[in-house]
Amino acid sequence: MAKILKTLIRKTFLNTYDNLVALDDPYYVLDKLLRRQNVNGILDAGGSNGRVTKKLLRFFPDATAYLFEPNPDYKETLENLASENARIKPQFIALSDKSDTAELNITSNIGSTSLFQPNKQFSKSHPNETALEKTVSITTQKLDDWVEENGNPTIELMKFDIQSGELLALKGAKKTLLSSTLVIYTEIFFNPMYEHGAIFSEIDLFLREFGFVLYNIYKPMSDDNGLLNQANAVYIHAEKIGI
């Protein structure tokens, strides 16, 4: 019956099967999955203006959020946010597989900003979003190094929205994945949209090596030709959370 109802809603309200919007709110799913767990630390990689961080903290009132955002255009906003809420700890660096420096590609649509450059397909389909406005030199760091340098906080929930940089960040977080992480909420690309950026299959295989399994996929999006491009995925360490 639930499947029939979802199909009816999609036909009635969306009138398309190209861009299906999940009926489940992923934030409530995260809350359900972690309800019996002690969530003390949240990682928000690609935190932008802190909107998602604030939402997650409402669900997990005992947690501290470590918000990683290397784009200097957000720095003042995040500093003000942190001054108003001591549970928000902005970090003005990018997570990667090594502690180094890199060039951040800031695009006309700030949401498409990435360590990687948009590929031809992405640039062709979204020219107004992908035009390169400037590049800035930023600091990158492995999450494992950052954790060790900052008193070894536990990070039970990880959220990633870093435009195909997710795999690099995960490769720099191997110790953290093994020690404390229970759930990961991440953007995924089914087809490449950035030069040298990771796609879903690579992330999926990597996380399975650390005991994580795919729980569900949310908010899939396709382009004007019906090509499935991206979505958000929830991964869980089923053994640790008892599923």
N, C-alpha and C positions, 0 to 999 in steps of 0.2 A: 504494500500500500504506500509506504514512504517513497519508494522509487517512482511509482505512478504519479504521486503528488508533485514530486520534484520536476518530472517531465512536463506535467500540466503547467506548472508555474513558469518554466522556461519558455514554453510555447506561447503562453498567454502574455507574459510581461516582457520577455526579451525578444521574442519573435525571431530568434536566431539560435544556431548551435555553434556559432563562431567563437564568441567570448562568453563562456559560462561563468557565472559568479557563484561560488560555493555558498550554499545556504547556511553552513556552519560558520560561526565567527571563530577564526583561529585563536583569538585571545582567550575566549572562553574555553576552548579546547586545551590550551596551555594550562589554564587554571585547573581544569578537571584532572589533567594528567599529573599535576604537581601538588594537588590538594593535600595529600598525606605526607608530603616531603617538607623538610626545612629548606626553604629557599633564602639563602643569605646573600648570594651574589648573582647579579644579572650582567651579562655582557651585551652591550648594544653597539655593534660594529656598523658604522655608517649611520650614526645617530642623527645627522643633519641638525634640525632645530630642536630636537629633544621631544618631539610629539609622541613617538612610540615609547620612549623611556618613561615619560609621565604616565602613559596608559598602563604599562607593565607594572609600575610601582603601585598603582591602585589595586592591582590584583594580588601583589605580593608585598604586604605592608611591613614585613620585617627585613626586606632586602635592601641592599645598596646597589645602585646601578653604575657601572663603569662604562661611560659613553665614549667611544672612540670615533673622532671626527677630524680628519686632517685638513678639510677645506677651511682656509682662514676666513672665508666670508661668514662662517657660522660662529666664529670665536666669541665675539661680544655677546651674542644671544645666549650662548651656552654658559658663559661666565656669569651673566645675570641670572640665569636659571639656577645655577649652582649656589649662588648667594642667597636665593630664596628657599632652596631645598637642600639640606645637608646630605640627603641620601643620594644625590646626583653628583658623580665625580667625573667631569669631562676630561678626556685625554686627547690632546691635539696632535695625534700621530695616527698612522695607518698600520693596521695589523698585516703581517706578511709572513713569509717563511724564513726571513732573515732580518736581523737588525742592521739597518743600513739607511741610505737615502734613496729617494725615487722622485720621478716627475709625476705630478697629479694633473690629469687632463680635465680642465674645467670647461664644460660645454654650455651652449646657449640655454639648454634646459638643465638647471643645476642638478636635477635628479639623475641625469645620465653621466655625471662626472665619475671618472674612474682612473685607476692606475693604467688601464688599457685604453687604446684608442678604438672608437666605434669602427666596425668593419664596413665593407662596401654595401652589404645588404641593409644593415641598420641605417647607414647614412642615406641610402637611396629612399628607404621607406619613411624615414623621419628626419628630413633635412633641417627642419626648424628646431629640432631638439639636439642634434648631434654636432652642430657647427662648433669647432674648437675656438673658444674665446681667449684662453690663456693657459699656460702651464706654470705651475709653481713647484719649487723644490720642497719636499716634505721628508720627515723622518718616518721610517718604518721600523717596526719591532715585532719580534716573535712574542706571542702571548705568554708562552712559558717563561721567557726572560722577564717580561713585565710582572708576572705573578710573583716570581722569586724576588724581584727588586722591591715589591710593594707589600711584603709581609705575608705572602702566600694566602690570599683570600680564596675562599671556595667560590666557584662559579657553577651554579647548578643549571642555569638557563642561559643559552647563547642565542642571540638574534643577529643575523647577518643580512645586510642590504648594501653590498659594496660593488655592484655592477661587474660581476664575473671575477672578482678577487677573492671569492669565498674559499676556494680550494687552497690558495696561498696562505690565507689566514689560518685555516684548519691545520695545514702542515706545520705551522709554527705553534700549534697548541696541543701537540700529542700527549704531553704529560698531563695537561689539564683535562683533556678528554678522558683519560684513563682514571684520573683521581676523583673528580667531583662532578663532572657534567652529566646531567640526566636527560635533558631535552634540548634540541636544537631547532630553531625556527629560521629558515633561510630562504632567500630568493634563489631560484634556479632558472637556468636557460636550457631549453631543449635543443635549440639550434644556436650556433655561434652568432653573437651580436657584437662582440668585441674581439679585436686581434689578440690571439693567444690567451683569451679568457677561457675559464673552465665551463663545461656544460654539465648537465644533470648526471649523466652516466659516470663521469669522473668523480664527482662528489659522492655519489651513491656508493661506488666501489670503495672509495677511501674510508667513508664512515663505517661501512660494514666490517672493516678490519679492526675497528675499535669497539665492536659490539653493538653498534647502533643499527636500527632497522627503520624503514620508512613507515610512518604511521598514516599519513594522508597528505594529499595535495590540495591546495586552496587557490582560488582566484586565477585559474588559467587564462591566458590571454593569447590571441592569435592576431596576425596582421590582416590587412585588407584582402589578401588572397586566401585567407583561411589557414595559413601556415602557423602551427603552434609554436610560439616563441618562448613564453616564460610563465612562471607560476611561483607560488610559495609552498614550501614543503616543511612538514614537521617530522623530525627524526627523534626516536626515543631509544634509550638504553633499557630495553624491556626487562632485563634481569634485575637491574638496580631499582626500578620503580615497581617491580612485581607484576608485570603484565606478560 
